[in-house]
Every structure is written in structure tokens, then in C-alpha cells.
């Protein structure tokens, strides 16, 4: 009887550990879009400005720029207001600012 209880406890502990690990892997990474001249807006990756990014997803894109961002993909166009964020899953995205000047950056993001 004690062996059966020990076996059940071990199975339950293993299942809880796997669920906790699966939840940890699904936690989205935050990718901020920041204002910085020249170019107006950039991805901020490990303290450096970048126009392109390729990251394992899901990604939480956070708008820290000075205006609303447009995020375009095959699924359509989404708007992200200043201070807000959206969850991006696997796909290719182009990020630009509403009313963007011709010489401002177009950011490209690939979520794997």
C-alpha cells in the first residue's frame, strides 16, 4: 500500500513539474518599440537599437514610441496605441508609425 501511494505521489509531482515548465515556455517575451533619432522608431533588443528582429515566439510587442504603431501581417493591420502592447504569434510583421514620414524606419519582425 505504501508503495502505491509513493508511486501516485511521484506521478503527480512529475505532472506538476511538466505543467509548470510548459507554462514557463509559453510566457511571451517583451519587445519594446522605442523613439530614437535618426529613424524615429526602433526595436530595443538587449540595449541596442535594431530595424529587424527574428525571435522565438510568442512576442509581446510594446509601444514606447511617440505615436500609434501600425503592425501589418498576412492576417491584417492592427493598431497599437502608445503605452499599450499586443501579442504576436508565429509570422512576419512590418511595424510603422501612423502618419510616418518617408524617411522613418519600417521595422520588420519575424516570430518563429
C-alpha positions as CSV (number, residue, x, y, z in Angstrom):
1,X,0.0,0.0,0.0
2,X,2.8,2.4,0.9
3,X,4.5,1.7,-2.5
4,X,1.3,2.5,-4.3
5,X,0.9,5.8,-2.5
6,X,4.6,6.7,-3.2
7,X,4.1,5.8,-6.9
8,X,1.0,8.0,-7.2
9,X,2.8,10.9,-5.4
10,X,5.7,10.6,-7.8
11,X,3.4,10.7,-10.8
12,X,1.6,13.8,-9.5
13,X,4.8,15.6,-8.8
14,X,6.2,14.8,-12.2
15,X,2.9,16.1,-13.9
16,X,3.0,19.3,-11.8
17,X,6.6,19.9,-12.8
18,X,5.9,19.4,-16.5
19,X,2.9,21.7,-16.4
20,X,5.0,24.4,-14.7
21,X,7.7,24.0,-17.3
22,X,5.2,24.2,-20.2
23,X,3.7,27.3,-18.7
24,X,7.2,28.9,-18.4
25,X,8.0,28.2,-22.1
26,X,4.7,29.8,-23.2
27,X,5.5,33.1,-21.4
28,X,5.8,35.8,-24.1
29,X,9.0,37.8,-24.3
30,X,8.5,41.6,-24.4
31,X,9.9,43.5,-27.4
32,X,9.7,47.3,-27.0
33,X,9.5,49.7,-29.9
34,X,11.2,53.0,-28.8
35,X,11.6,56.5,-30.1
36,X,15.2,57.4,-31.2
37,X,16.5,59.6,-33.9
38,X,17.6,59.2,-36.6
39,X,14.9,56.9,-38.0
40,X,12.2,57.7,-35.4
41,X,11.4,54.2,-34.1
42,X,13.4,51.1,-33.4
43,X,13.2,47.7,-31.7
44,X,15.2,47.8,-28.4
45,X,17.0,44.5,-28.1
46,X,19.5,44.0,-25.3
47,X,20.0,47.7,-25.0
48,X,20.7,48.2,-28.8
49,X,18.5,49.7,-31.5
50,X,17.6,47.4,-34.4
51,X,15.4,47.7,-37.5
52,X,14.9,44.0,-37.8
53,X,14.4,41.2,-35.4
54,X,13.9,37.4,-35.6
55,X,12.7,35.9,-32.3
56,X,11.1,32.8,-31.0
57,X,7.5,33.5,-30.0
58,X,5.2,34.4,-28.8
59,X,6.2,38.0,-28.6
60,X,4.6,40.9,-26.6
61,X,5.2,44.0,-28.7
62,X,5.1,47.1,-26.5
63,X,4.7,50.6,-28.0
64,X,7.0,53.0,-26.2
65,X,7.2,55.3,-29.3
66,X,5.6,58.8,-29.6
67,X,2.6,57.8,-31.7
68,X,0.3,54.8,-32.5
69,X,2.0,52.0,-34.4
70,X,0.6,50.0,-37.3
71,X,1.5,46.3,-37.3
72,X,0.9,44.7,-40.7
73,X,0.9,41.0,-41.4
74,X,-0.9,38.5,-43.7
75,X,-3.6,38.5,-41.0
76,X,-4.3,42.2,-41.5
77,X,-3.4,45.5,-39.9
78,X,-3.5,46.1,-36.1
79,X,-3.0,49.4,-34.3
80,X,-1.1,49.7,-31.0
81,X,-1.5,52.9,-29.1
82,X,1.3,54.4,-27.1
83,X,2.0,52.5,-23.8
84,X,0.0,49.5,-25.0
85,X,1.1,46.1,-26.2
86,X,-0.1,43.3,-28.4
87,X,0.7,39.6,-28.5
88,X,2.3,38.4,-31.8
89,X,2.5,34.7,-32.7
90,X,4.4,33.0,-35.5
91,X,4.6,35.1,-38.7
92,X,6.2,38.0,-40.4
93,X,5.3,41.6,-39.4
94,X,6.1,45.1,-40.6
95,X,5.9,47.8,-38.0
96,X,5.4,51.5,-38.9
97,X,4.0,54.6,-37.2
98,X,0.7,56.3,-38.1
99,X,1.4,59.3,-40.2
100,X,5.0,58.2,-40.7
101,X,7.4,60.4,-42.6
102,X,9.0,59.0,-45.7
103,X,12.5,58.8,-44.1
104,X,11.4,57.0,-41.0
105,X,12.2,53.3,-40.3
106,X,10.0,50.4,-41.4
107,X,10.7,47.7,-38.8
108,X,10.5,44.0,-39.8
109,X,9.8,41.3,-37.2
110,X,9.9,37.5,-37.8
111,X,8.3,35.5,-35.0
112,X,9.4,31.8,-35.2
